[in-house]
Every structure is written in C-alpha cells, then in structure tokens.
Amino acid sequence: MEYLLSEYTASQRKQLINTKQLYEHYIRQKNRYYRDFNLSMFWKKSGGNEYLTKQNSITKKTSSLGVRTTETEKIHSDFISHKDALKTELSELEARMEKMRKLNKIELLGRAPASLIRIYRKINELGLNSKIILIGTNALYAYESHCGVFVAEEQLATDDIDLLNKKSKELSLVFTEVLPGGKLSELLKLIDPSFVQDSDIPYRFRNKEGMLIELISPISQKMSFQTYREDPLFTDIIDLEMEGMQWLENSRIFESMVIDETGAFAIIPTIHPLEFAVYKHWLSSRHDREILKKQRDFEQSRLVTQLIRDYMVDIDTDAELVSMKHFNRDAINAYRLEMKR
C-alpha cells in the first residue's frame, strides 16, 4: 500500500530552510544567555570595602567575585556590555522570528498543534532536546518536515502529546541555571498555566484547550505503576513500566524543524524513524492492543517506511536493522518480513 504524499514547493522548501537557520542561531544565543547571563552583577559594601557580587536571577543566591580593583571593575563592565549586547541581539532575532512566523503561515507550512510547539520552544531554550523526546503519532510531524512533504491529515490527527524522559541523559546546565530543582510538571505550567495534572493518572496533564500530555518515564519490562525518585525532573510523576518502552528509552534521537498552525516553530527531538516504524509494527501485532489503535499503528509503520525508502536516502535500512541491538530481535524480523510484502 502506498500513501499519498504532497511534496513541498520550491518556495516552501526555501522558507523552511531559512526558518531553521534563523531559529538554530536564536537557540544558540538563548542558551548562551541562560547559561552565562541569567544573573545580575553589582557592587556590595562590606567592612569598608566594595565587593563585586553576582546574584542568580531565579534563586537569588549571591557569591562574591572579589574586592573592587581594576580587574574586578573590568569584569563588571565586560559583563554589563556583553549582556546588553546579547539582549539586544535576542530582541532583534525575536522580531525576525515573528516575521518568519507570518511568512510560514502565508506559505501554508503550519501543521502541528500550537501546544506542541510552545512546549518544545521552551525545551529547546533550556537545552533539554536529548532529555525530553516526543514519541507517538506527533513524531510524524518531524518526519514529514524532514522529508519536505505533507502526509494525509488523517494520519496526523491526535489530541495527545507523549513525552518520553530519557533517563540515560543528564539535565542540561542551562536548565539547572534557569530552574534549579525544577520539575517537568512545573515547566508545563510555566509554558501554559492552564495545564492541570490528572488526579487518577499522575503522569497525564490537560490544558484548557483540551490538549492532553503524558509524561512517560520508563522503568522496566513489565506493566505496573510505582514512584521513581532518582530523576529530579520527574520526582512528582508516577512512572509507567511497560513492555517495549525500554526500546524507546535506548533509541537514537532524530531532530527536525516543525511548524505549527500559526506559523510558529521549534526543533522537535523524537526517535529515529526506522525505530519508530519497527516499534509501531510491533504494537500493531499485540493481541492486547485495541483494534482501532492496531490498524493505526500498522498504517503509521508503513507510512514512515515509505518516507524512509523514498526520501531518507541516508538510512541503510538493512544494515541498521542488523545493528539495532536495543530492540527485540523478533520484532525486527517481523518488520523486515512485512517490508518485503
């Protein structure tokens, strides 16, 4: 079965490339601001002397950089001038990104839910791309954008966003500077205060628009619920243990620029498309999977396989299936047989 795909026009491809280049520069500078300038620096009198003092903008914790000298005065003046210059640059970049957003909308590039992009804009800014990855149906937005095509709308429609905590990855320095001791649930509320945690399913959140987010933190191979206290980002989330989730925890990360229905954009980290296709095919074979979900899983596996074959020419499917050690071998072999049909 072949799926109908609509390729980007030359103008749309150019616009996507321009958007990506602008946004990547913005994120680098935003990361730099959070890492190096998310603080204030001032002179504090003590014992008849003045000391150069820095204070974290969030925690308000202060530390001394030394008594006032020619050297500390230069440190202070350099900090002020560099911070002001970077703030000015970020302001200019944000103005350019707003123009780019409007152009994206004119070019009809927007597809993804606005909630998804708002969440990943903040994740990008906090340097958490390798820590919090997107799984589930919404990953298709990343794959289609990478290929420069639009897939059928019915393949994309979903009201939920599944975020996977990569426990093997550490929190970024930027995140610890901006939200020291913070939790992912607090980050969601920072992005959208209307997100409310489900009283019965603690890893599930819903906002006023009806968008459902599940924060998934895998533990082992069996299905159960228990509290997990080792990862500071997820200390207030009950973690889901289920077969197959460890495969995604160990999967390779694939990133792509994604644009929402308003023209806004972010970089979406998700699992490697071939691993997505294998995983979705395996889900479609599960006897305990709901029949409607089984059919959808199968179609998504076939769709991504088609995208890999026709557009992702750098993926050597046969070689990568052989080297895919973190996946169940039976699942890989079943997928390989399906591809030959």
Legacy VTK file of the C-alpha trace (Angstrom):
# vtk DataFile Version 3.0
C-alpha trace
ASCII
DATASET POLYDATA
POINTS 341 float
0.000 0.000 0.000
1.339 3.418 -0.996
0.326 6.568 0.872
-0.423 9.808 -0.937
2.216 12.420 -0.170
2.253 16.053 -1.249
5.758 17.454 -1.732
6.756 20.967 -0.680
7.004 23.577 -3.404
10.394 25.173 -4.064
9.200 28.264 -2.199
8.128 26.195 0.824
11.462 24.357 0.931
13.360 27.646 0.854
11.166 29.084 3.591
11.697 26.039 5.820
15.474 26.238 5.386
15.511 29.955 6.208
13.337 29.351 9.267
15.601 26.579 10.515
18.782 28.627 10.110
17.308 31.603 11.933
15.887 29.502 14.745
19.068 27.489 15.333
21.026 30.736 15.735
18.380 32.080 18.113
18.502 28.940 20.261
22.296 29.046 20.466
22.156 32.639 21.668
19.250 31.969 24.034
21.134 29.014 25.554
24.160 31.284 25.935
22.080 33.958 27.671
20.576 31.487 30.143
23.952 29.863 30.800
26.133 32.968 31.149
23.907 35.979 31.778
20.886 34.749 33.755
22.209 36.731 36.713
22.929 40.231 37.911
26.282 41.694 38.941
26.694 44.626 41.314
28.910 46.203 43.988
28.187 45.412 47.618
29.737 47.278 50.551
31.113 45.273 53.457
33.645 46.218 56.149
34.597 49.458 54.441
35.251 47.750 51.075
33.204 47.168 47.948
32.947 43.646 46.575
31.805 42.583 43.132
28.820 40.339 43.727
26.809 38.168 41.373
23.266 37.004 42.035
21.275 34.255 40.309
18.127 35.758 38.793
15.989 32.789 39.875
17.362 31.549 43.206
18.696 34.981 44.283
21.775 33.176 45.608
24.778 35.517 45.770
28.535 34.985 45.667
31.495 37.361 45.779
33.952 37.790 42.919
36.406 39.826 44.961
37.155 43.297 46.293
36.883 46.267 43.962
40.029 46.524 41.833
40.856 47.467 38.263
40.451 43.782 37.371
37.033 43.328 39.002
35.850 46.627 37.514
36.714 45.277 34.074
34.871 42.026 34.853
31.804 44.068 35.807
31.912 46.396 32.785
32.523 43.499 30.367
29.601 41.582 31.864
27.226 44.536 31.548
28.238 45.344 27.967
28.127 41.718 26.790
24.784 41.093 28.485
23.249 44.227 26.974
24.570 43.318 23.519
23.169 39.803 23.751
19.782 41.047 24.983
19.652 43.423 22.027
20.550 40.642 19.610
17.894 38.332 21.087
15.283 41.069 20.787
16.192 41.552 17.125
16.118 37.791 16.498
12.683 37.526 18.111
11.406 40.308 15.830
12.798 38.444 12.806
11.220 35.205 14.010
7.837 36.892 14.235
8.184 37.964 10.590
9.251 34.411 9.742
6.189 33.052 11.545
3.908 35.174 9.354
5.723 34.027 6.206
5.378 30.394 7.296
1.649 30.901 7.599
1.459 32.516 4.174
3.423 29.576 2.728
0.936 27.161 4.367
3.719 25.302 6.157
1.932 25.118 9.512
0.598 21.722 10.543
1.429 20.846 14.146
-0.651 21.767 17.224
0.350 25.098 18.755
0.649 23.458 22.194
3.322 21.106 20.882
5.440 23.940 19.520
5.040 26.062 22.665
6.300 23.168 24.759
9.280 22.395 22.549
10.231 26.059 22.147
10.889 26.109 25.889
12.555 22.680 25.826
14.866 23.935 23.049
15.682 27.088 25.018
16.512 25.076 28.146
18.772 22.657 26.277
16.611 19.601 27.016
16.368 18.167 23.487
18.246 14.985 24.354
16.391 14.586 27.661
12.708 15.001 26.716
11.789 13.470 23.371
8.493 13.234 21.541
7.011 9.805 20.884
3.704 8.690 19.419
1.733 9.987 16.444
3.050 13.549 16.695
6.506 12.283 15.690
5.111 12.178 12.134
5.310 15.975 12.021
9.093 15.726 12.428
9.452 13.022 9.776
7.310 14.762 7.148
9.057 18.082 7.685
12.473 16.465 7.327
11.361 14.927 4.034
9.709 18.111 2.759
6.304 16.514 2.285
2.799 16.636 3.713
1.214 13.315 4.656
-2.535 12.789 4.747
-4.184 14.749 7.557
-5.990 11.676 8.919
-2.625 10.090 9.704
-1.675 13.035 11.913
-4.823 13.901 13.843
-4.330 13.365 17.589
-5.267 15.241 20.748
-2.429 13.916 22.898
1.290 14.583 23.195
3.537 11.839 24.588
6.853 12.995 26.052
9.496 10.422 26.973
12.044 11.035 29.706
15.436 9.772 28.541
16.813 8.656 31.886
20.214 7.969 30.382
20.589 11.716 29.696
21.549 14.325 32.267
19.770 17.619 32.816
21.348 20.462 30.861
23.449 23.128 32.557
21.043 25.707 31.146
18.056 24.031 32.818
19.773 23.852 36.204
20.630 27.540 35.922
17.108 28.624 34.992
15.007 26.190 37.036
17.261 24.698 39.724
15.375 21.881 41.422
12.516 22.364 38.966
10.214 19.634 37.709
8.765 18.945 34.279
5.232 19.463 35.569
6.270 22.970 36.684
7.809 23.564 33.272
4.464 22.727 31.642
2.713 25.273 33.842
5.374 27.842 33.006
4.519 27.366 29.323
0.760 27.176 29.838
-0.704 27.821 33.338
-3.921 26.026 32.361
-2.248 22.579 32.420
-3.760 20.521 35.238
-2.500 17.175 36.497
-4.967 14.252 36.365
-5.849 13.137 39.895
-6.157 9.482 38.845
-3.294 9.262 36.338
-0.452 11.436 37.708
1.644 11.359 34.521
-1.206 12.907 32.499
-1.882 16.651 32.122
-4.613 18.535 30.242
-4.907 22.227 29.350
-7.969 24.416 28.767
-7.771 23.736 25.008
-8.212 20.013 25.645
-4.616 19.139 24.752
-3.521 16.011 26.631
0.121 15.482 27.600
1.554 12.284 29.042
4.993 12.417 30.685
6.404 8.915 30.351
9.413 7.740 32.323
10.140 4.042 31.638
11.497 1.709 34.296
11.351 -1.931 33.233
9.715 -4.503 31.006
6.528 -5.261 32.988
3.369 -3.179 33.261
2.936 -1.557 36.672
2.963 1.810 38.413
5.351 2.933 41.126
7.057 6.072 42.324
10.527 6.701 40.982
12.740 9.163 42.880
16.104 9.206 41.120
15.469 11.674 38.297
14.914 15.197 39.715
12.956 16.305 36.661
10.294 13.646 37.224
10.112 13.396 41.021
6.407 14.285 41.104
5.394 11.926 38.283
4.319 8.310 38.695
6.309 6.322 36.150
4.935 3.854 33.660
6.547 0.467 33.238
5.550 -1.336 30.064
6.984 -3.764 27.569
8.690 -2.088 24.658
9.155 1.301 26.339
12.788 0.493 27.148
13.405 0.183 23.400
12.411 3.825 23.027
14.479 4.828 26.069
17.547 3.423 24.282
16.597 4.664 20.814
18.609 7.132 18.755
17.396 10.727 18.697
16.180 12.319 15.465
15.601 16.093 15.287
13.636 18.152 12.785
12.178 21.652 12.439
8.390 21.592 12.870
5.940 24.456 12.231
2.545 24.836 13.874
-0.764 26.074 12.506
0.075 29.683 13.452
3.451 29.576 11.683
5.439 29.322 14.948
8.245 26.782 15.027
10.575 24.661 17.146
13.033 21.806 16.830
11.355 18.502 17.704
13.529 15.648 19.027
11.966 12.227 18.560
13.069 8.651 17.954
14.878 7.554 14.800
12.282 6.971 12.026
13.335 3.359 11.402
12.976 2.566 15.090
9.568 4.264 15.053
8.500 2.063 12.131
9.683 -1.130 13.863
8.047 -0.154 17.154
4.728 0.766 15.547
4.698 -2.503 13.578
5.315 -4.417 16.798
2.458 -2.558 18.527
0.124 -3.450 15.655
0.806 -7.150 16.301
-0.016 -7.057 20.003
-3.062 -9.161 20.872
-3.942 -6.840 23.782
-3.875 -3.695 21.633
-7.233 -2.025 20.832
-8.291 -2.920 17.286
-8.556 0.702 16.115
-5.125 1.508 17.521
-3.641 -1.652 15.959
-4.739 -0.564 12.480
-3.448 2.974 13.031
-0.113 1.648 14.307
0.255 -0.562 11.240
-0.535 2.293 8.840
1.930 4.620 10.562
4.647 1.973 10.376
4.051 1.553 6.646
3.885 5.307 6.109
7.215 6.001 7.818
8.766 3.059 5.967
7.671 4.732 2.724
9.199 8.050 3.837
12.479 6.303 4.650
12.547 4.500 1.310
11.653 7.494 -0.848
13.202 10.458 0.984
15.647 9.403 3.711
18.301 8.031 1.405
20.988 8.234 4.097
19.292 5.445 6.061
20.609 1.991 5.100
17.607 0.029 6.300
19.100 -3.478 6.036
22.340 -2.551 7.793
20.602 -0.581 10.524
18.112 -3.358 11.279
21.028 -5.731 11.806
22.787 -3.305 14.172
19.622 -2.410 16.143
20.676 -4.238 19.324
18.365 -2.451 21.750
15.189 -3.726 20.033
13.619 -7.169 20.380
15.011 -9.316 17.554
11.642 -10.984 16.875
10.056 -7.543 16.413
12.796 -6.551 13.964
12.456 -9.770 11.956
8.660 -9.406 11.780
9.078 -5.854 10.490
11.645 -6.969 7.899
9.218 -9.588 6.572
6.442 -7.006 6.364
8.619 -4.643 4.311
9.088 -7.337 1.664
5.358 -7.667 1.021
LINES 1 342
341 0 1 2 3 4 5 6 7 8 9 10 11 12 13 14 15 16 17 18 19 20 21 22 23 24 25 26 27 28 29 30 31 32 33 34 35 36 37 38 39 40 41 42 43 44 45 46 47 48 49 50 51 52 53 54 55 56 57 58 59 60 61 62 63 64 65 66 67 68 69 70 71 72 73 74 75 76 77 78 79 80 81 82 83 84 85 86 87 88 89 90 91 92 93 94 95 96 97 98 99 100 101 102 103 104 105 106 107 108 109 110 111 112 113 114 115 116 117 118 119 120 121 122 123 124 125 126 127 128 129 130 131 132 133 134 135 136 137 138 139 140 141 142 143 144 145 146 147 148 149 150 151 152 153 154 155 156 157 158 159 160 161 162 163 164 165 166 167 168 169 170 171 172 173 174 175 176 177 178 179 180 181 182 183 184 185 186 187 188 189 190 191 192 193 194 195 196 197 198 199 200 201 202 203 204 205 206 207 208 209 210 211 212 213 214 215 216 217 218 219 220 221 222 223 224 225 226 227 228 229 230 231 232 233 234 235 236 237 238 239 240 241 242 243 244 245 246 247 248 249 250 251 252 253 254 255 256 257 258 259 260 261 262 263 264 265 266 267 268 269 270 271 272 273 274 275 276 277 278 279 280 281 282 283 284 285 286 287 288 289 290 291 292 293 294 295 296 297 298 299 300 301 302 303 304 305 306 307 308 309 310 311 312 313 314 315 316 317 318 319 320 321 322 323 324 325 326 327 328 329 330 331 332 333 334 335 336 337 338 339 340
